[in-house]
Amino acid sequence: MTSPALKKELQEHLDGVKDVVMDLASVEYISSGGLRMMLATEQLLEQKGGALKVINANEYILEVFDLVGFMDVVEVVRS
């Protein structure tokens, strides 16, 4: 799924939602657009008193998260 498609999907379903768990088990690559979408989602949820949690990210994605400082912004649960 592309980041614009995911952003649209999330926007349609985030009303009344405080917390989101994003399972990245089937994601092999994340673009800068994907990172921006996740950051925007985290910021929106934070305004509601909630948070974004990421689970099942592969080592490549964890490395990208670490390099860009995402580990300090989003809760990442290592499997």
N, CA, C and O atoms as a GROMACS GRO file, in nm:
protein
  316
    1MET      N    1   0.085  -0.117   0.000
    1MET     CA    2   0.000   0.000   0.000
    1MET      C    3   0.089   0.124   0.000
    1MET      O    4   0.190   0.128   0.071
    2THR      N    5   0.055   0.222  -0.077
    2THR     CA    6   0.133   0.345  -0.082
    2THR      C    7   0.097   0.435   0.037
    2THR      O    8  -0.008   0.419   0.098
    3SER      N    9   0.187   0.529   0.069
    3SER     CA   10   0.159   0.618   0.182
    3SER      C   11   0.036   0.706   0.159
    3SER      O   12  -0.040   0.727   0.254
    4PRO      N   13   0.011   0.759   0.036
    4PRO     CA   14  -0.113   0.837   0.018
    4PRO      C   15  -0.239   0.753   0.040
    4PRO      O   16  -0.336   0.801   0.097
    5ALA      N   17  -0.237   0.628  -0.006
    5ALA     CA   18  -0.352   0.541   0.012
    5ALA      C   19  -0.373   0.510   0.161
    5ALA      O   20  -0.487   0.509   0.210
    6LEU      N   21  -0.264   0.484   0.232
    6LEU     CA   22  -0.274   0.456   0.375
    6LEU      C   23  -0.321   0.580   0.451
    6LEU      O   24  -0.404   0.570   0.542
    7LYS      N   25  -0.270   0.697   0.414
    7LYS     CA   26  -0.313   0.821   0.479
    7LYS      C   27  -0.463   0.841   0.463
    7LYS      O   28  -0.532   0.875   0.559
    8LYS      N   29  -0.514   0.819   0.342
    8LYS     CA   30  -0.657   0.834   0.316
    8LYS      C   31  -0.736   0.734   0.401
    8LYS      O   32  -0.837   0.769   0.462
    9GLU      N   33  -0.689   0.611   0.405
    9GLU     CA   34  -0.756   0.506   0.482
    9GLU      C   35  -0.760   0.541   0.631
    9GLU      O   36  -0.862   0.525   0.697
   10LEU      N   37  -0.647   0.590   0.682
   10LEU     CA   38  -0.641   0.626   0.823
   10LEU      C   39  -0.734   0.743   0.855
   10LEU      O   40  -0.805   0.741   0.956
   11GLN      N   41  -0.734   0.845   0.768
   11GLN     CA   42  -0.818   0.962   0.791
   11GLN      C   43  -0.966   0.923   0.799
   11GLN      O   44  -1.042   0.982   0.875
   12GLU      N   45  -1.005   0.824   0.720
   12GLU     CA   46  -1.144   0.780   0.719
   12GLU      C   47  -1.182   0.705   0.847
   12GLU      O   48  -1.300   0.694   0.879
   13HIS      N   49  -1.082   0.653   0.920
   13HIS     CA   50  -1.112   0.567   1.035
   13HIS      C   51  -1.061   0.620   1.169
   13HIS      O   52  -1.075   0.550   1.270
   14LEU      N   53  -1.003   0.739   1.174
   14LEU     CA   54  -0.945   0.787   1.299
   14LEU      C   55  -1.040   0.868   1.387
   14LEU      O   56  -1.003   0.903   1.499
   15ASP      N   57  -1.159   0.898   1.340
   15ASP     CA   58  -1.254   0.969   1.425
   15ASP      C   59  -1.285   0.887   1.549
   15ASP      O   60  -1.326   0.771   1.540
   16GLY      N   61  -1.266   0.948   1.666
   16GLY     CA   62  -1.296   0.880   1.790
   16GLY      C   63  -1.190   0.780   1.834
   16GLY      O   64  -1.207   0.712   1.935
   17VAL      N   65  -1.081   0.770   1.760
   17VAL     CA   66  -0.974   0.675   1.792
   17VAL      C   67  -0.858   0.750   1.857
   17VAL      O   68  -0.814   0.853   1.807
   18LYS      N   69  -0.809   0.697   1.970
   18LYS     CA   70  -0.696   0.758   2.039
   18LYS      C   71  -0.566   0.684   2.013
   18LYS      O   72  -0.460   0.747   2.003
   19ASP      N   73  -0.572   0.554   2.003
   19ASP     CA   74  -0.451   0.473   1.989
   19ASP      C   75  -0.460   0.386   1.865
   19ASP      O   76  -0.565   0.332   1.831
   20VAL      N   77  -0.345   0.373   1.798
   20VAL     CA   78  -0.336   0.290   1.678
   20VAL      C   79  -0.214   0.200   1.691
   20VAL      O   80  -0.106   0.245   1.728
   21VAL      N   81  -0.233   0.072   1.660
   21VAL     CA   82  -0.122  -0.023   1.652
   21VAL      C   83  -0.101  -0.054   1.505
   21VAL      O   84  -0.191  -0.103   1.437
   22MET      N   85   0.019  -0.024   1.455
   22MET     CA   86   0.050  -0.046   1.315
   22MET      C   87   0.142  -0.168   1.304
   22MET      O   88   0.257  -0.166   1.349
   23ASP      N   89   0.090  -0.275   1.245
   23ASP     CA   90   0.165  -0.400   1.228
   23ASP      C   91   0.239  -0.394   1.095
   23ASP      O   92   0.177  -0.394   0.989
   24LEU      N   93   0.372  -0.390   1.101
   24LEU     CA   94   0.454  -0.378   0.980
   24LEU      C   95   0.513  -0.511   0.935
   24LEU      O   96   0.613  -0.514   0.864
   25ALA      N   97   0.452  -0.622   0.976
   25ALA     CA   98   0.505  -0.754   0.943
   25ALA      C   99   0.522  -0.776   0.793
   25ALA      O  100   0.617  -0.842   0.751
   26SER      N  101   0.433  -0.723   0.712
   26SER     CA  102   0.442  -0.745   0.568
   26SER      C  103   0.508  -0.629   0.493
   26SER      O  104   0.506  -0.625   0.370
   27VAL      N  105   0.565  -0.533   0.567
   27VAL     CA  106   0.629  -0.417   0.506
   27VAL      C  107   0.779  -0.442   0.497
   27VAL      O  108   0.845  -0.464   0.598
   28GLU      N  109   0.831  -0.438   0.376
   28GLU     CA  110   0.974  -0.462   0.355
   28GLU      C  111   1.054  -0.332   0.343
   28GLU      O  112   1.174  -0.331   0.368
   29TYR      N  113   0.986  -0.223   0.305
   29TYR     CA  114   1.053  -0.096   0.276
   29TYR      C  115   0.963   0.017   0.320
   29TYR      O  116   0.841   0.008   0.307
   30ILE      N  117   1.022   0.124   0.372
   30ILE     CA  118   0.942   0.242   0.407
   30ILE      C  119   1.008   0.365   0.345
   30ILE      O  120   1.127   0.388   0.362
   31SER      N  121   0.929   0.443   0.275
   31SER     CA  122   0.979   0.563   0.208
   31SER      C  123   0.969   0.683   0.302
   31SER      O  124   0.913   0.673   0.411
   32SER      N  125   1.024   0.794   0.258
   32SER     CA  126   1.012   0.917   0.337
   32SER      C  127   0.865   0.957   0.348
   32SER      O  128   0.824   1.013   0.450
   33GLY      N  129   0.787   0.930   0.244
   33GLY     CA  130   0.644   0.958   0.249
   33GLY      C  131   0.574   0.875   0.356
   33GLY      O  132   0.485   0.924   0.425
   34GLY      N  133   0.615   0.750   0.368
   34GLY     CA  134   0.560   0.663   0.472
   34GLY      C  135   0.595   0.712   0.611
   34GLY      O  136   0.512   0.709   0.702
   35LEU      N  137   0.720   0.757   0.627
   35LEU     CA  138   0.762   0.812   0.756
   35LEU      C  139   0.684   0.939   0.790
   35LEU      O  140   0.643   0.957   0.904
   36ARG      N  141   0.663   1.025   0.690
   36ARG     CA  142   0.585   1.148   0.712
   36ARG      C  143   0.442   1.115   0.754
   36ARG      O  144   0.387   1.178   0.845
   37MET      N  145   0.383   1.017   0.688
   37MET     CA  146   0.246   0.977   0.720
   37MET      C  147   0.238   0.923   0.862
   37MET      O  148   0.143   0.954   0.935
   38MET      N  149   0.336   0.844   0.902
   38MET     CA  150   0.336   0.790   1.037
   38MET      C  151   0.356   0.901   1.140
   38MET      O  152   0.292   0.900   1.245
   39LEU      N  153   0.442   0.996   1.110
   39LEU     CA  154   0.464   1.109   1.200
   39LEU      C  155   0.338   1.193   1.214
   39LEU      O  156   0.302   1.233   1.325
   40ALA      N  157   0.270   1.221   1.103
   40ALA     CA  158   0.145   1.298   1.107
   40ALA      C  159   0.038   1.224   1.188
   40ALA      O  160  -0.038   1.286   1.261
   41THR      N  161   0.034   1.092   1.174
   41THR     CA  162  -0.062   1.012   1.249
   41THR      C  163  -0.031   1.018   1.397
   41THR      O  164  -0.121   1.033   1.479
   42GLU      N  165   0.097   1.005   1.432
   42GLU     CA  166   0.138   1.013   1.573
   42GLU      C  167   0.100   1.149   1.631
   42GLU      O  168   0.050   1.157   1.743
   43GLN      N  169   0.124   1.256   1.557
   43GLN     CA  170   0.093   1.391   1.606
   43GLN      C  171  -0.057   1.408   1.627
   43GLN      O  172  -0.100   1.467   1.726
   44LEU      N  173  -0.137   1.357   1.535
   44LEU     CA  174  -0.283   1.364   1.548
   44LEU      C  175  -0.330   1.287   1.671
   44LEU      O  176  -0.413   1.336   1.748
   45LEU      N  177  -0.278   1.166   1.688
   45LEU     CA  178  -0.318   1.083   1.802
   45LEU      C  179  -0.272   1.146   1.933
   45LEU      O  180  -0.343   1.140   2.034
   46GLU      N  181  -0.154   1.206   1.932
   46GLU     CA  182  -0.102   1.270   2.053
   46GLU      C  183  -0.193   1.385   2.097
   46GLU      O  184  -0.214   1.405   2.216
   47GLN      N  185  -0.247   1.460   2.001
   47GLN     CA  186  -0.340   1.569   2.033
   47GLN      C  187  -0.465   1.517   2.102
   47GLN      O  188  -0.529   1.589   2.179
   48LYS      N  189  -0.500   1.392   2.075
   48LYS     CA  190  -0.618   1.330   2.136
   48LYS      C  191  -0.583   1.258   2.266
   48LYS      O  192  -0.670   1.199   2.330
   49GLY      N  193  -0.455   1.264   2.306
   49GLY     CA  194  -0.412   1.195   2.427
   49GLY      C  195  -0.376   1.050   2.402
   49GLY      O  196  -0.365   0.972   2.496
   50GLY      N  197  -0.357   1.014   2.278
   50GLY     CA  198  -0.324   0.876   2.242
   50GLY      C  199  -0.185   0.863   2.184
   50GLY      O  200  -0.100   0.950   2.204
   51ALA      N  201  -0.162   0.752   2.113
   51ALA     CA  202  -0.029   0.727   2.058
   51ALA      C  203  -0.036   0.624   1.946
   51ALA      O  204  -0.133   0.550   1.932
   52LEU      N  205   0.069   0.624   1.867
   52LEU     CA  206   0.090   0.525   1.762
   52LEU      C  207   0.193   0.426   1.812
   52LEU      O  208   0.299   0.465   1.861
   53LYS      N  209   0.162   0.297   1.801
   53LYS     CA  210   0.255   0.191   1.838
   53LYS      C  211   0.284   0.109   1.713
   53LYS      O  212   0.192   0.075   1.638
   54VAL      N  213   0.411   0.078   1.692
   54VAL     CA  214   0.453  -0.002   1.577
   54VAL      C  215   0.500  -0.138   1.625
   54VAL      O  216   0.580  -0.148   1.718
   55ILE      N  217   0.448  -0.243   1.560
   55ILE     CA  218   0.490  -0.379   1.595
   55ILE      C  219   0.539  -0.452   1.470
   55ILE      O  220   0.504  -0.415   1.357
   56ASN      N  221   0.618  -0.554   1.490
   56ASN     CA  222   0.665  -0.645   1.385
   56ASN      C  223   0.741  -0.577   1.271
   56ASN      O  224   0.731  -0.620   1.156
   57ALA      N  225   0.817  -0.473   1.302
   57ALA     CA  226   0.900  -0.409   1.199
   57ALA      C  227   1.026  -0.493   1.178
   57ALA      O  228   1.085  -0.544   1.274
   58ASN      N  229   1.068  -0.507   1.051
   58ASN     CA  230   1.189  -0.583   1.023
   58ASN      C  231   1.314  -0.501   1.058
   58ASN      O  232   1.304  -0.382   1.089
   59GLU      N  233   1.428  -0.564   1.053
   59GLU     CA  234   1.554  -0.498   1.092
   59GLU      C  235   1.585  -0.377   1.007
   59GLU      O  236   1.636  -0.277   1.058
   60TYR      N  237   1.555  -0.382   0.877
   60TYR     CA  238   1.579  -0.268   0.788
   60TYR      C  239   1.497  -0.147   0.834
   60TYR      O  240   1.551  -0.037   0.845
   61ILE      N  241   1.370  -0.168   0.861
   61ILE     CA  242   1.282  -0.058   0.903
   61ILE      C  243   1.325  -0.007   1.040
   61ILE      O  244   1.323   0.114   1.064
   62LEU      N  245   1.363  -0.095   1.130
   62LEU     CA  246   1.411  -0.052   1.262
   62LEU      C  247   1.536   0.033   1.248
   62LEU      O  248   1.553   0.131   1.320
   63GLU      N  249   1.624  -0.003   1.155
   63GLU     CA  250   1.745   0.075   1.132
   63GLU      C  251   1.710   0.214   1.078
   63GLU      O  252   1.769   0.314   1.120
   64VAL      N  253   1.616   0.220   0.985
   64VAL     CA  254   1.571   0.349   0.931
   64VAL      C  255   1.511   0.433   1.044
   64VAL      O  256   1.544   0.551   1.057
   65PHE      N  257   1.424   0.374   1.124
   65PHE     CA  258   1.364   0.445   1.237
   65PHE      C  259   1.472   0.501   1.329
   65PHE      O  260   1.464   0.616   1.373
   66ASP      N  261   1.574   0.420   1.357
   66ASP     CA  262   1.681   0.463   1.445
   66ASP      C  263   1.760   0.578   1.382
   66ASP      O  264   1.791   0.676   1.451
   67LEU      N  265   1.792   0.568   1.254
   67LEU     CA  266   1.870   0.672   1.186
   67LEU      C  267   1.801   0.807   1.182
   67LEU      O  268   1.866   0.911   1.192
   68VAL      N  269   1.669   0.807   1.167
   68VAL     CA  270   1.595   0.933   1.155
   68VAL      C  271   1.537   0.981   1.289
   68VAL      O  272   1.467   1.082   1.293
   69GLY      N  273   1.565   0.909   1.397
   69GLY     CA  274   1.518   0.949   1.528
   69GLY      C  275   1.374   0.913   1.559
   69GLY      O  276   1.315   0.967   1.652
   70PHE      N  277   1.319   0.822   1.481
   70PHE     CA  278   1.180   0.783   1.497
   70PHE      C  279   1.156   0.704   1.626
   70PHE      O  280   1.045   0.703   1.678
   71MET      N  281   1.259   0.639   1.675
   71MET     CA  282   1.245   0.558   1.796
   71MET      C  283   1.209   0.646   1.916
   71MET      O  284   1.153   0.597   2.014
   72ASP      N  285   1.241   0.776   1.908
   72ASP     CA  286   1.208   0.869   2.016
   72ASP      C  287   1.068   0.927   2.003
   72ASP      O  288   1.018   0.989   2.096
   73VAL      N  289   1.004   0.906   1.887
   73VAL     CA  290   0.874   0.966   1.859
   73VAL      C  291   0.761   0.865   1.869
   73VAL      O  292   0.653   0.896   1.920
   74VAL      N  293   0.784   0.744   1.819
   74VAL     CA  294   0.682   0.641   1.810
   74VAL      C  295   0.724   0.523   1.898
   74VAL      O  296   0.841   0.485   1.899
   75GLU      N  297   0.629   0.466   1.968
   75GLU     CA  298   0.659   0.346   2.046
   75GLU      C  299   0.676   0.228   1.951
   75GLU      O  300   0.586   0.196   1.874
   76VAL      N  301   0.793   0.166   1.957
   76VAL     CA  302   0.824   0.052   1.871
   76VAL      C  303   0.843  -0.069   1.959
   76VAL      O  304   0.927  -0.071   2.049
   77VAL      N  305   0.762  -0.173   1.932
   77VAL     CA  306   0.772  -0.298   2.007
   77VAL      C  307   0.850  -0.395   1.921
   77VAL      O  308   0.806  -0.433   1.812
   78ARG      N  309   0.965  -0.436   1.970
   78ARG     CA  310   1.048  -0.532   1.896
   78ARG      C  311   0.996  -0.673   1.919
   78ARG      O  312   0.962  -0.711   2.031
   79SER      N  313   0.991  -0.748   1.811
   79SER     CA  314   0.938  -0.886   1.824
   79SER      C  315   1.049  -0.984   1.854
   79SER      O  316   1.023  -1.103   1.868
   0.00000   0.00000   0.00000
